[in-house]
Amino acid sequence: MTQKRTLWEEGRKPGRQVVTLAAVVTFGVVALDLLLTDELSLFYDLAFVVVCLAAALSVRPRDFFAVGVLPPLLMLAVVLVLGVVARGAVADEVDGLVQAVVSGLAHHAGALVAGYALVLGVLALRQLAARNSGRIRTLA
């Protein structure tokens, strides 16, 4: 009888696929949020955290690094793109690009911190679960 894998051991998707899917879903949420509210709202923040969590749970263990650096890079990409194409969504229309990026990151820092903390926490728990299941050998 084989032992059923836990939630922490389930992720098997390649890192590139997970990062691409996370980016597509995040930008889809951005488009939907802009259609509904003309700016990034709490809806985007909550969806960003969920996307980060889903990425951390679905990636395979050898690609943890790709997902481990995903939240800040994804948030920066969203704010930078919006700073270029729809500056009013993340800052005042009269702000320059750098100011729009800084304002956008500041306004959504809570979602960034929550998403990043969840990703790092989940990846650490998954690493621990893999080590305890005997699939990863320790150096000692």
Phi and psi restraints in degrees (value plus and minus 20) as a CYANA .aco file:
   2 THR   PHI    -108.7   -68.7
   2 THR   PSI     126.2   166.2
   3 GLN   PHI    -100.5   -60.5
   3 GLN   PSI     114.3   154.3
   4 LYS   PHI     -91.0   -51.0
   4 LYS   PSI     118.2   158.2
   5 ARG   PHI     -92.6   -52.6
   5 ARG   PSI     125.5   165.5
   6 THR   PHI    -102.1   -62.1
   6 THR   PSI     151.8   191.8
   7 LEU   PHI     -75.5   -35.5
   7 LEU   PSI     -57.1   -17.1
   8 TRP   PHI     -91.4   -51.4
   8 TRP   PSI     -38.5     1.5
   9 GLU   PHI    -123.7   -83.7
   9 GLU   PSI     -18.9    21.1
  10 GLU   PHI     -96.3   -56.3
  10 GLU   PSI     -56.3   -16.3
  11 GLY   PHI     -78.1   -38.1
  11 GLY   PSI     106.2   146.2
  12 ARG   PHI    -157.8  -117.8
  12 ARG   PSI     -12.1    27.9
  13 LYS   PHI    -102.4   -62.4
  13 LYS   PSI     123.2   163.2
  14 PRO   PHI     -83.3   -43.3
  14 PRO   PSI     126.6   166.6
  15 GLY   PHI     -77.5   -37.5
  15 GLY   PSI     -62.7   -22.7
  16 ARG   PHI     -80.9   -40.9
  16 ARG   PSI     -61.1   -21.1
  17 GLN   PHI     -86.5   -46.5
  17 GLN   PSI     -62.8   -22.8
  18 VAL   PHI     -84.9   -44.9
  18 VAL   PSI     -64.4   -24.4
  19 VAL   PHI     -84.4   -44.4
  19 VAL   PSI     -62.8   -22.8
  20 THR   PHI     -82.7   -42.7
  20 THR   PSI     -66.5   -26.5
  21 LEU   PHI     -84.2   -44.2
  21 LEU   PSI     -60.2   -20.2
  22 ALA   PHI     -82.1   -42.1
  22 ALA   PSI     -61.4   -21.4
  23 ALA   PHI     -86.6   -46.6
  23 ALA   PSI     -63.3   -23.3
  24 VAL   PHI     -83.6   -43.6
  24 VAL   PSI     -66.1   -26.1
  25 VAL   PHI     -84.2   -44.2
  25 VAL   PSI     -63.0   -23.0
  26 THR   PHI     -82.3   -42.3
  26 THR   PSI     -65.9   -25.9
  27 PHE   PHI     -88.9   -48.9
  27 PHE   PSI     -49.1    -9.1
  28 GLY   PHI     -84.7   -44.7
  28 GLY   PSI     -62.0   -22.0
  29 VAL   PHI     -84.1   -44.1
  29 VAL   PSI     -60.3   -20.3
  30 VAL   PHI     -79.8   -39.8
  30 VAL   PSI     -67.0   -27.0
  31 ALA   PHI     -80.9   -40.9
  31 ALA   PSI     -64.9   -24.9
  32 LEU   PHI     -83.4   -43.4
  32 LEU   PSI     -63.7   -23.7
  33 ASP   PHI     -83.4   -43.4
  33 ASP   PSI     -60.5   -20.5
  34 LEU   PHI     -88.5   -48.5
  34 LEU   PSI     -52.8   -12.8
  35 LEU   PHI     -87.2   -47.2
  35 LEU   PSI     -54.4   -14.4
  36 LEU   PHI    -104.3   -64.3
  36 LEU   PSI     -57.3   -17.3
  37 THR   PHI    -149.5  -109.5
  37 THR   PSI     -25.9    14.1
  38 ASP   PHI      47.3    87.3
  38 ASP   PSI     -14.0    26.0
  39 GLU   PHI    -176.3  -136.3
  39 GLU   PSI     144.7   184.7
  40 LEU   PHI     -92.8   -52.8
  40 LEU   PSI     108.5   148.5
  41 SER   PHI    -139.1   -99.1
  41 SER   PSI    -189.6  -149.6
  42 LEU   PHI     -80.9   -40.9
  42 LEU   PSI     -51.0   -11.0
  43 PHE   PHI     -77.1   -37.1
  43 PHE   PSI     -66.7   -26.7
  44 TYR   PHI     -82.2   -42.2
  44 TYR   PSI     -65.3   -25.3
  45 ASP   PHI     -78.6   -38.6
  45 ASP   PSI     -65.9   -25.9
  46 LEU   PHI     -86.5   -46.5
  46 LEU   PSI     -61.9   -21.9
  47 ALA   PHI     -85.0   -45.0
  47 ALA   PSI     -57.0   -17.0
  48 PHE   PHI     -81.0   -41.0
  48 PHE   PSI     -64.3   -24.3
  49 VAL   PHI     -84.0   -44.0
  49 VAL   PSI     -61.8   -21.8
  50 VAL   PHI     -85.3   -45.3
  50 VAL   PSI     -61.4   -21.4
  51 VAL   PHI     -82.8   -42.8
  51 VAL   PSI     -62.9   -22.9
  52 CYS   PHI     -81.4   -41.4
  52 CYS   PSI     -65.1   -25.1
  53 LEU   PHI     -83.4   -43.4
  53 LEU   PSI     -65.1   -25.1
  54 ALA   PHI     -82.1   -42.1
  54 ALA   PSI     -58.7   -18.7
  55 ALA   PHI     -84.2   -44.2
  55 ALA   PSI     -62.9   -22.9
  56 ALA   PHI     -86.4   -46.4
  56 ALA   PSI     -51.3   -11.3
  57 LEU   PHI    -102.0   -62.0
  57 LEU   PSI     -42.5    -2.5
  58 SER   PHI    -120.5   -80.5
  58 SER   PSI     -35.5     4.5
  59 VAL   PHI     -97.1   -57.1
  59 VAL   PSI     128.2   168.2
  60 ARG   PHI     -95.7   -55.7
  60 ARG   PSI     133.2   173.2
  61 PRO   PHI     -76.5   -36.5
  61 PRO   PSI     -56.5   -16.5
  62 ARG   PHI     -94.2   -54.2
  62 ARG   PSI     -28.9    11.1
  63 ASP   PHI    -129.2   -89.2
  63 ASP   PSI       2.9    42.9
  64 PHE   PHI     -78.2   -38.2
  64 PHE   PSI     -55.7   -15.7
  65 PHE   PHI     -80.6   -40.6
  65 PHE   PSI     -62.4   -22.4
  66 ALA   PHI     -78.4   -38.4
  66 ALA   PSI     -60.5   -20.5
  67 VAL   PHI    -101.5   -61.5
  67 VAL   PSI     -48.1    -8.1
  68 GLY   PHI     -84.6   -44.6
  68 GLY   PSI     -47.4    -7.4
  69 VAL   PHI    -122.8   -82.8
  69 VAL   PSI     -18.3    21.7
  70 LEU   PHI     -84.8   -44.8
  70 LEU   PSI     -68.8   -28.8
  71 PRO   PHI     -75.8   -35.8
  71 PRO   PSI     -71.2   -31.2
  72 PRO   PHI     -87.0   -47.0
  72 PRO   PSI     -55.9   -15.9
  73 LEU   PHI     -89.1   -49.1
  73 LEU   PSI     -58.7   -18.7
  74 LEU   PHI     -87.2   -47.2
  74 LEU   PSI     -63.6   -23.6
  75 MET   PHI     -83.5   -43.5
  75 MET   PSI     -62.5   -22.5
  76 LEU   PHI     -81.8   -41.8
  76 LEU   PSI     -62.6   -22.6
  77 ALA   PHI     -81.6   -41.6
  77 ALA   PSI     -64.2   -24.2
  78 VAL   PHI     -82.4   -42.4
  78 VAL   PSI     -68.4   -28.4
  79 VAL   PHI     -87.2   -47.2
  79 VAL   PSI     -58.1   -18.1
  80 LEU   PHI     -86.1   -46.1
  80 LEU   PSI     -65.8   -25.8
  81 VAL   PHI     -81.7   -41.7
  81 VAL   PSI     -64.7   -24.7
  82 LEU   PHI     -87.2   -47.2
  82 LEU   PSI     -52.8   -12.8
  83 GLY   PHI     -83.3   -43.3
  83 GLY   PSI     -48.1    -8.1
  84 VAL   PHI    -106.6   -66.6
  84 VAL   PSI     -66.3   -26.3
  85 VAL   PHI    -118.5   -78.5
  85 VAL   PSI     -44.8    -4.8
  86 ALA   PHI    -168.4  -128.4
  86 ALA   PSI      46.3    86.3
  87 ARG   PHI     -74.9   -34.9
  87 ARG   PSI     -54.5   -14.5
  88 GLY   PHI     -85.1   -45.1
  88 GLY   PSI     -35.9     4.1
  89 ALA   PHI     -95.9   -55.9
  89 ALA   PSI     -43.1    -3.1
  90 VAL   PHI    -143.8  -103.8
  90 VAL   PSI     -31.0     9.0
  91 ALA   PHI    -179.9  -139.9
  91 ALA   PSI    -193.7  -153.7
  92 ASP   PHI     -93.7   -53.7
  92 ASP   PSI     126.8   166.8
  93 GLU   PHI     -78.5   -38.5
  93 GLU   PSI     -51.2   -11.2
  94 VAL   PHI    -103.0   -63.0
  94 VAL   PSI     -29.0    11.0
  95 ASP   PHI     -88.9   -48.9
  95 ASP   PSI     129.7   169.7
  96 GLY   PHI     -95.3   -55.3
  96 GLY   PSI     154.0   194.0
  97 LEU   PHI     -82.5   -42.5
  97 LEU   PSI     -65.8   -25.8
  98 VAL   PHI     -82.9   -42.9
  98 VAL   PSI     -63.6   -23.6
  99 GLN   PHI     -84.3   -44.3
  99 GLN   PSI     -57.5   -17.5
 100 ALA   PHI     -84.9   -44.9
 100 ALA   PSI     -61.0   -21.0
 101 VAL   PHI     -85.1   -45.1
 101 VAL   PSI     -65.8   -25.8
 102 VAL   PHI     -82.6   -42.6
 102 VAL   PSI     -64.1   -24.1
 103 SER   PHI     -83.4   -43.4
 103 SER   PSI     -63.8   -23.8
 104 GLY   PHI     -82.6   -42.6
 104 GLY   PSI     -63.3   -23.3
 105 LEU   PHI     -85.1   -45.1
 105 LEU   PSI     -58.6   -18.6
 106 ALA   PHI     -87.4   -47.4
 106 ALA   PSI     -61.4   -21.4
 107 HIS   PHI     -88.6   -48.6
 107 HIS   PSI     -45.7    -5.7
 108 HIS   PHI    -135.5   -95.5
 108 HIS   PSI       4.3    44.3
 109 ALA   PHI     -84.5   -44.5
 109 ALA   PSI     -54.8   -14.8
 110 GLY   PHI     -80.8   -40.8
 110 GLY   PSI     -65.5   -25.5
 111 ALA   PHI     -86.1   -46.1
 111 ALA   PSI     -58.8   -18.8
 112 LEU   PHI     -83.5   -43.5
 112 LEU   PSI     -66.4   -26.4
 113 VAL   PHI     -84.9   -44.9
 113 VAL   PSI     -64.1   -24.1
 114 ALA   PHI     -84.2   -44.2
 114 ALA   PSI     -65.8   -25.8
 115 GLY   PHI     -83.2   -43.2
 115 GLY   PSI     -62.9   -22.9
 116 TYR   PHI     -87.2   -47.2
 116 TYR   PSI     -62.3   -22.3
 117 ALA   PHI     -83.4   -43.4
 117 ALA   PSI     -62.1   -22.1
 118 LEU   PHI     -83.6   -43.6
 118 LEU   PSI     -64.0   -24.0
 119 VAL   PHI     -80.1   -40.1
 119 VAL   PSI     -70.8   -30.8
 120 LEU   PHI     -84.5   -44.5
 120 LEU   PSI     -59.4   -19.4
 121 GLY   PHI     -85.4   -45.4
 121 GLY   PSI     -65.2   -25.2
 122 VAL   PHI     -85.6   -45.6
 122 VAL   PSI     -62.8   -22.8
 123 LEU   PHI     -83.6   -43.6
 123 LEU   PSI     -58.0   -18.0
 124 ALA   PHI     -85.3   -45.3
 124 ALA   PSI     -63.4   -23.4
 125 LEU   PHI     -84.7   -44.7
 125 LEU   PSI     -59.2   -19.2
 126 ARG   PHI     -85.7   -45.7
 126 ARG   PSI     -59.5   -19.5
 127 GLN   PHI     -83.1   -43.1
 127 GLN   PSI     -63.9   -23.9
 128 LEU   PHI     -84.0   -44.0
 128 LEU   PSI     -63.0   -23.0
 129 ALA   PHI     -83.8   -43.8
 129 ALA   PSI     -60.5   -20.5
 130 ALA   PHI     -86.1   -46.1
 130 ALA   PSI     -59.3   -19.3
 131 ARG   PHI     -86.4   -46.4
 131 ARG   PSI     -61.3   -21.3
 132 ASN   PHI     -91.8   -51.8
 132 ASN   PSI     -44.5    -4.5
 133 SER   PHI    -102.2   -62.2
 133 SER   PSI     -27.9    12.1
 134 GLY   PHI      71.3   111.3
 134 GLY   PSI     -18.6    21.4
 135 ARG   PHI     -97.1   -57.1
 135 ARG   PSI     -43.4    -3.4
 136 ILE   PHI    -134.6   -94.6
 136 ILE   PSI     105.5   145.5
 137 ARG   PHI    -107.8   -67.8
 137 ARG   PSI     120.6   160.6
 138 THR   PHI    -103.2   -63.2
 138 THR   PSI     140.9   180.9
 139 LEU   PHI     -98.5   -58.5
 139 LEU   PSI     -38.8     1.2
